[in-house]
Protein backbone atom coordinates (compact mmCIF):
# COMPACT_ATOMS: atom_id res chain seq x y z
CA UNK A 1 0.00 0.00 0.00
CA UNK A 2 2.77 2.42 0.91
CA UNK A 3 4.65 1.79 -2.34
CA UNK A 4 1.48 2.30 -4.39
CA UNK A 5 0.71 5.53 -2.53
CA UNK A 6 4.27 6.76 -3.06
CA UNK A 7 4.03 6.07 -6.79
CA UNK A 8 0.64 7.78 -7.09
CA UNK A 9 1.89 10.94 -5.36
CA UNK A 10 5.27 11.37 -7.11
CA UNK A 11 7.26 10.18 -4.08
CA UNK A 12 5.00 12.23 -1.79
CA UNK A 13 5.75 15.49 -3.61
CA UNK A 14 2.17 15.88 -4.88
CA UNK A 15 0.42 14.27 -1.92
CA UNK A 16 -2.66 15.87 -0.42
CA UNK A 17 -2.81 16.35 3.38
CA UNK A 18 -5.03 13.26 3.54
CA UNK A 19 -2.56 11.20 1.53
CA UNK A 20 0.29 12.34 3.76
CA UNK A 21 -1.66 11.26 6.82
CA UNK A 22 -2.26 7.86 5.22
CA UNK A 23 1.43 7.52 4.36
CA UNK A 24 2.37 8.41 7.94
CA UNK A 25 -0.08 5.77 9.20
CA UNK A 26 1.39 3.09 6.93
CA UNK A 27 4.93 4.03 7.93
CA UNK A 28 4.00 3.89 11.63
CA UNK A 29 2.49 0.43 11.10
CA UNK A 30 5.74 -0.86 9.60
CA UNK A 31 7.82 0.74 12.36
CA UNK A 32 5.63 -0.87 15.03
CA UNK A 33 6.25 -4.44 13.78
CA UNK A 34 8.36 -6.20 16.44
CA UNK A 35 11.90 -6.81 15.24
CA UNK A 36 11.49 -10.55 15.88
CA UNK A 37 8.67 -10.62 13.29
CA UNK A 38 10.45 -8.57 10.62
CA UNK A 39 12.17 -9.91 7.57
CA UNK A 40 15.91 -9.58 8.11
CA UNK A 41 17.61 -6.91 6.03
CA UNK A 42 21.03 -5.42 5.50
CA UNK A 43 21.63 -1.68 5.44
CA UNK A 44 24.46 -1.99 2.93
CA UNK A 45 23.44 -1.91 -0.73
CA UNK A 46 21.79 0.21 -3.40
CA UNK A 47 18.64 2.08 -2.37
CA UNK A 48 16.22 4.12 -4.48
CA UNK A 49 14.08 6.78 -2.78
CA UNK A 50 10.37 6.13 -3.27
CA UNK A 51 8.82 8.54 -0.72
CA UNK A 52 10.00 11.62 1.17
CA UNK A 53 8.40 13.95 3.71
CA UNK A 54 10.36 16.90 2.27
CA UNK A 55 11.63 17.84 -1.18
CA UNK A 56 13.35 14.82 -2.73
CA UNK A 57 16.69 16.58 -3.17
CA UNK A 58 16.89 17.18 0.58
CA UNK A 59 17.27 13.45 1.19
CA UNK A 60 20.98 14.12 0.66
CA UNK A 61 22.94 14.29 3.95
CA UNK A 62 24.43 17.58 2.71
CA UNK A 63 21.23 19.38 3.69
CA UNK A 64 21.21 17.90 7.20
CA UNK A 65 24.77 19.18 7.59
CA UNK A 66 23.70 22.58 6.26
CA UNK A 67 20.95 22.71 8.90
CA UNK A 68 23.62 21.99 11.50
CA UNK A 69 25.72 24.82 10.12
CA UNK A 70 22.80 27.28 10.11
CA UNK A 71 21.33 26.17 13.44
CA UNK A 72 20.13 29.17 15.44
CA UNK A 73 20.35 31.55 12.47
CA UNK A 74 17.16 33.39 11.48
CA UNK A 75 16.18 35.83 8.77
CA UNK A 76 13.80 38.78 8.65
CA UNK A 77 13.10 38.05 4.98
CA UNK A 78 10.84 35.01 5.08
CA UNK A 79 9.51 33.54 1.80
CA UNK A 80 5.79 32.84 1.85
CA UNK A 81 6.38 29.10 1.46
CA UNK A 82 9.02 28.88 4.21
CA UNK A 83 8.24 26.54 7.11
CA UNK A 84 9.79 28.98 9.62
CA UNK A 85 11.96 32.08 9.86
CA UNK A 86 15.18 30.06 10.20
CA UNK A 87 17.84 30.75 7.61
CA UNK A 88 17.89 27.12 6.45
CA UNK A 89 14.12 26.96 5.89
CA UNK A 90 14.18 30.29 4.05
CA UNK A 91 16.93 29.12 1.69
CA UNK A 92 15.21 25.77 1.13
CA UNK A 93 11.94 27.57 0.34
CA UNK A 94 13.72 29.58 -2.34
CA UNK A 95 15.34 26.51 -3.91
CA UNK A 96 12.02 24.61 -3.71
CA UNK A 97 10.39 27.40 -5.71
CA UNK A 98 12.93 27.54 -8.52
CA UNK A 99 11.11 27.11 -11.85
CA UNK A 100 12.04 24.80 -14.72
CA UNK A 101 13.80 22.24 -12.53
CA UNK A 102 13.09 18.52 -12.39
CA UNK A 103 14.35 16.10 -9.74
CA UNK A 104 14.88 12.62 -11.12
CA UNK A 105 16.13 9.41 -9.56
CA UNK A 106 17.45 9.74 -6.00
CA UNK A 107 19.56 6.90 -4.71
CA UNK A 108 21.95 6.12 -1.90
CA UNK A 109 24.85 3.71 -1.91
CA UNK A 110 25.83 2.43 1.53
CA UNK A 111 28.69 0.24 2.67
CA UNK A 112 30.67 -0.14 5.89
CA UNK A 113 32.85 2.89 5.12
CA UNK A 114 30.70 5.42 3.30
CA UNK A 115 27.34 6.63 2.08
CA UNK A 116 27.10 8.15 -1.40
CA UNK A 117 23.94 10.12 -2.21
CA UNK A 118 23.20 10.77 -5.88
CA UNK A 119 20.29 12.84 -7.16
CA UNK A 120 19.53 13.51 -10.81
CA UNK A 121 18.68 17.15 -11.51
CA UNK A 122 17.71 18.79 -14.79
CA UNK A 123 16.70 22.29 -15.81
CA UNK A 124 14.61 23.03 -18.88
CA UNK A 125 13.79 26.54 -20.04
CA UNK A 126 12.78 26.07 -23.66
CA UNK A 127 14.02 22.91 -25.34
CA UNK A 128 13.64 24.30 -28.84
CA UNK A 129 16.22 27.02 -28.13
CA UNK A 130 18.21 25.84 -25.11
CA UNK A 131 19.31 22.24 -24.54
CA UNK A 132 18.24 20.60 -21.29
CA UNK A 133 20.87 20.98 -18.59
CA UNK A 134 21.31 17.94 -16.38
CA UNK A 135 23.69 16.70 -13.70
CA UNK A 136 24.10 14.15 -10.94
CA UNK A 137 24.44 15.91 -7.59
CA UNK A 138 26.67 13.62 -5.54
CA UNK A 139 27.44 13.86 -1.83
CA UNK A 140 29.89 11.51 -0.14
CA UNK A 141 29.78 10.93 3.61
CA UNK A 142 32.09 8.78 5.71
CA UNK A 143 30.54 6.28 8.12
CA UNK A 144 31.95 6.99 11.60
CA UNK A 145 32.47 4.51 14.44
CA UNK A 146 29.66 4.22 16.92
CA UNK A 147 25.93 4.24 16.33
CA UNK A 148 23.55 1.42 17.19
CA UNK A 149 23.41 -2.11 15.81
CA UNK A 150 19.69 -2.74 16.37
CA UNK A 151 16.59 -1.07 14.95
CA UNK A 152 16.25 1.85 15.16
CA UNK A 153 19.71 1.88 13.65
CA UNK A 154 21.65 5.08 14.17
CA UNK A 155 24.48 5.62 11.72
CA UNK A 156 26.93 8.43 12.37
CA UNK A 157 28.05 10.20 9.20
CA UNK A 158 30.54 12.91 8.34
CA UNK A 159 29.64 14.74 5.13
CA UNK A 160 32.93 15.03 3.29
CA UNK A 161 32.35 16.42 -0.20
CA UNK A 162 29.74 17.34 -2.78
CA UNK A 163 30.24 17.10 -6.54
CA UNK A 164 28.38 17.85 -9.76
CA UNK A 165 28.92 14.73 -11.87
CA UNK A 166 27.79 13.78 -15.37
CA UNK A 167 27.01 17.41 -16.13
CA UNK A 168 25.66 18.08 -19.61
CA UNK A 169 27.67 21.32 -19.61
CA UNK A 170 30.88 19.35 -19.01
CA UNK A 171 29.99 17.11 -21.95
CA UNK A 172 29.67 20.17 -24.20
CA UNK A 173 32.79 21.86 -22.81
CA UNK A 174 35.09 19.05 -21.60
CA UNK A 175 37.85 21.53 -20.79
CA UNK A 176 35.87 22.66 -17.75
CA UNK A 177 36.52 19.26 -16.11
CA UNK A 178 33.56 19.72 -13.77
CA UNK A 179 33.67 16.06 -12.71
CA UNK A 180 37.06 16.70 -11.12
CA UNK A 181 35.77 19.54 -8.93
CA UNK A 182 34.49 18.90 -5.42
CA UNK A 183 33.15 21.20 -2.72
CA UNK A 184 35.00 20.27 0.51
CA UNK A 185 31.89 20.21 2.67
CA UNK A 186 33.56 18.90 5.82
CA UNK A 187 36.45 21.36 5.96
CA UNK A 188 34.31 24.38 5.00
CA UNK A 189 31.43 23.62 7.38
CA UNK A 190 33.74 22.65 10.24
CA UNK A 191 35.65 25.89 9.70
CA UNK A 192 32.49 27.86 10.49
CA UNK A 193 30.96 25.60 13.15
CA UNK A 194 32.63 22.62 14.77
CA UNK A 195 30.62 19.42 14.40
CA UNK A 196 28.30 20.77 11.72
CA UNK A 197 29.47 18.24 9.10
CA UNK A 198 28.49 15.33 11.38
CA UNK A 199 24.93 14.06 11.02
CA UNK A 200 22.97 11.06 12.25
CA UNK A 201 20.90 8.82 9.99
CA UNK A 202 18.23 6.87 11.85
CA UNK A 203 16.76 3.77 10.22
CA UNK A 204 13.46 2.91 11.89
CA UNK A 205 12.49 0.00 9.62
CA UNK A 206 14.68 -2.32 7.59
CA UNK A 207 13.84 -5.37 5.51
CA UNK A 208 15.49 -6.92 2.49
CA UNK A 209 13.60 -4.64 0.08
CA UNK A 210 12.44 -1.63 2.10
CA UNK A 211 14.10 0.92 4.37
CA UNK A 212 12.56 3.79 6.34
CA UNK A 213 15.13 6.33 7.46
CA UNK A 214 15.72 9.98 8.15
CA UNK A 215 18.45 12.46 8.97
CA UNK A 216 18.34 13.71 12.55
CA UNK A 217 18.88 17.07 14.23
CA UNK A 218 17.26 16.54 17.58
CA UNK A 219 14.11 15.43 15.72
CA UNK A 220 13.47 13.85 12.34
CA UNK A 221 14.31 16.24 9.51
CA UNK A 222 13.61 14.42 6.30
CA UNK A 223 11.87 11.06 6.50
CA UNK A 224 12.48 8.82 3.51
CA UNK A 225 11.24 5.44 2.34
CA UNK A 226 13.65 3.66 0.02
CA UNK A 227 13.48 0.42 -1.92
CA UNK A 228 16.53 -1.71 -2.57
CA UNK A 229 17.72 -1.24 -6.13
CA UNK A 230 20.25 -3.43 -7.88
CA UNK A 231 22.29 -1.34 -10.31
CA UNK A 232 25.23 -2.40 -12.45
CA UNK A 233 28.48 -1.08 -10.97
CA UNK A 234 29.26 0.60 -14.31
CA UNK A 235 26.30 2.95 -13.78
CA UNK A 236 28.05 4.66 -10.86
CA UNK A 237 30.39 7.58 -11.61
CA UNK A 238 34.08 7.16 -10.92
CA UNK A 239 33.78 9.27 -7.75
CA UNK A 240 31.67 6.52 -6.21
CA UNK A 241 34.25 3.81 -6.79
CA UNK A 242 34.54 1.66 -3.70
CA UNK A 243 31.07 2.80 -2.56
CA UNK A 244 28.87 0.18 -4.09
CA UNK A 245 25.56 1.30 -2.64
CA UNK A 246 23.43 4.28 -1.76
N, C-alpha and C positions, 0 to 999 in steps of 0.2 A: 504493500500500500504506500509506504513512504517513497519508494523508488518511483512509482507511478505518479505520485503527487509532485515529486521533484521534477520529473520530466514535463508534466503538464504546466508547470509554473516557471519554466526556464531557470531551473536550479534555485527556485525561491525568489527570483528577481522580479517576477510579475505576480506574485502571490497576493491575494486579497487578505485582509485581516483574519477572516474566517479560515482561509487555507493555512495561514501561518499558525493559527491556534491548533488546527488539526495536525500539522507537521510537528509542532511542539509536543502534542499528546502522543503521537506515534514514536517520537524520539524518547520521550519519558518512559514509554512502555518497554522499549528495548533496553534502556539503561537500568530498568528495575528488575530485569531477568537475573536471577541468582547466577553467580559465576559458575557454579557447579552444573548448571543446566545449559550453559552457553556452548556453542560450537567453538572449539579452540581455534585461535588465530594468531598469526605472527604480525608484529608491527612492520617489520622490514618487508620491502617490496615496492611495487608501483601502484600508486593510488590516483584515481581520477575523481575530482570533486563533482558531486551530483546535487548538492544542496548547501546553501549558505545563508546564515541569518543576516549577513551584511553583503556589501558589494563583493562580487566574486574575486576581484583582484586583491582585496584585502585579506584573502586567505593566506597570502604570503607572510612569513614571519617578519619581513622587513617592516610592515606596518605596526606590528606589535612593538617592535623595537622603537619605532618612531613615536609611538604613544608614550613609551618609557621616557624618551628624550624630552618630549614636550609636556610631561606630567606637571601639573600645577600652573601651566601657562594658559592665559585666557586672552580673548580679543574683544574689543569693543565693536568690531565690524563683524556681525554675525549673519551669514547667508540665511535666507528664509528656510532652506531645507536642512540646516545644521541641527544635529541632535542636541547640542548644548553650546555654550559660549567658550568652550575650551579651544585652544589653538588647533589641536589635532582634528577635532570634529569640524571646525570651520574649513580647514584645508581639504579634508576628505569630502565635504559637501561641494566644494568647488570642483574637485576632480570628478566626483560623481556626476556633476551636471555638464561636463564637457560634451559638446555635440560631436556627431560624426564618428564616435569611437565604438568599437565592438570588442567584447571580451570573449575569446574563444575557449579552447580547452585549457583547464587548470589542472595540473597534476603535481604530485609530490613523490619524490624518490627518497626512500629512507633505508639506511643501513646502520650498522653499529657505530659508525664514525661521523656520519653527516646526514643532513636533510637538504635536498635540493628542490626548491619550488620553482615551477616553470608555468608561466601564464601567457597564452597567445593574445596579443593585442593587435588591432588593426584600426586604421583611420581612413575614412573615405569621405572626400568632399564632393567630387563630381568625377566619376570614373571616366567619362568621355574626354575630359581635359587633363585630369591629374590621376596618375596611377595610384592604386591602393597602397598605402604604407603599412607594413606589418613588421612585427618583431616578436621575439620570445623573451619576455622579462624573466630573468633568472636570478634567484637569490639562493646563496649557499650558506648554510648554518652548520656549525660543528656541534656534535652531540657531546655534552659534557658529562663527567662522572656524576653519579648521584641519581636522584629521581626515585621512582617507585617501580617495583617489579610486578605488582598486581593491579587489576582494574579497580579504581581509575588509575591508569598509568600516567605518571608525570615525568616528562622528558625535558631535561634542561638543555637549552640550545644557546649558542652564541652566534648571532648573525654576523657573518664575516664579510661578505661582499655581494654586490648586486651588479648584474651585467645585462646589456641589451644584445642578445644573440639572434642570429638568423635575420638580421635587419634587411628589409628590401632596399633601403638606401645604401647599405654596404655592398649589396649585390650590384647596384648600379655604379657605385663609385668605390671599387675595392681598395683604392689607396687610403681610404679613411681608416680601414682596419678596425672597425667598431667592435668586432668580436674579441679583440685583444684588450679592450678597455674594460676596467672594472672600478666601480665605486667602492672604496675601502670602508664599508659601513662600520665595522667594529672600531677601527682606529679613529674615525671621524666622530662617531657618536660618543665613544668613551672619552674623547678629548673634551667634549662639552659637559657630559654628565657620566660619572663613573657608574658602571653597572647597567647602563641603558641598552647596551647591545645584547644583554642576556634576557631571554624570555623563557617561559614555561609553556609547553604544549601538554594539555591534559586530554587523554583518551578515555572516554567514559564508557565506550562499548567497542568491542573488537571481536570479529569473527573472521573466518577465512576470506569472506567476500565483502564485508562491510565494516567501516570504521566511523565512529562518531568522535570528533575531537574539536578542540578549540584552543586558541592562544589565551593565556591568562595574564591579567594585571589586577590582582586582587579578586576580580570577578571575571566571568567569561566575557571575552571581547568579541570574537568572531567564531560562532559555532558552525562546524562544517560536517557534512556527511560525505564520505568518500567510498567509492567502490574499487576493489582491487582491479588493476588493469595490467595485463601482460603486454608489454611493448618490446619490439626487437631492440637490442642494445644499440644498433646503428641509428635508431631514431633520436638518440640523445646527443646533444651537441658535445663537442670535445671538452668543454668546461665541466661537464658532468661525469667525465671519466672517473671510474672508481666509485661512483655513487649510483648504484644500479636501480634505485627506486626513489619515488617521491610520493 
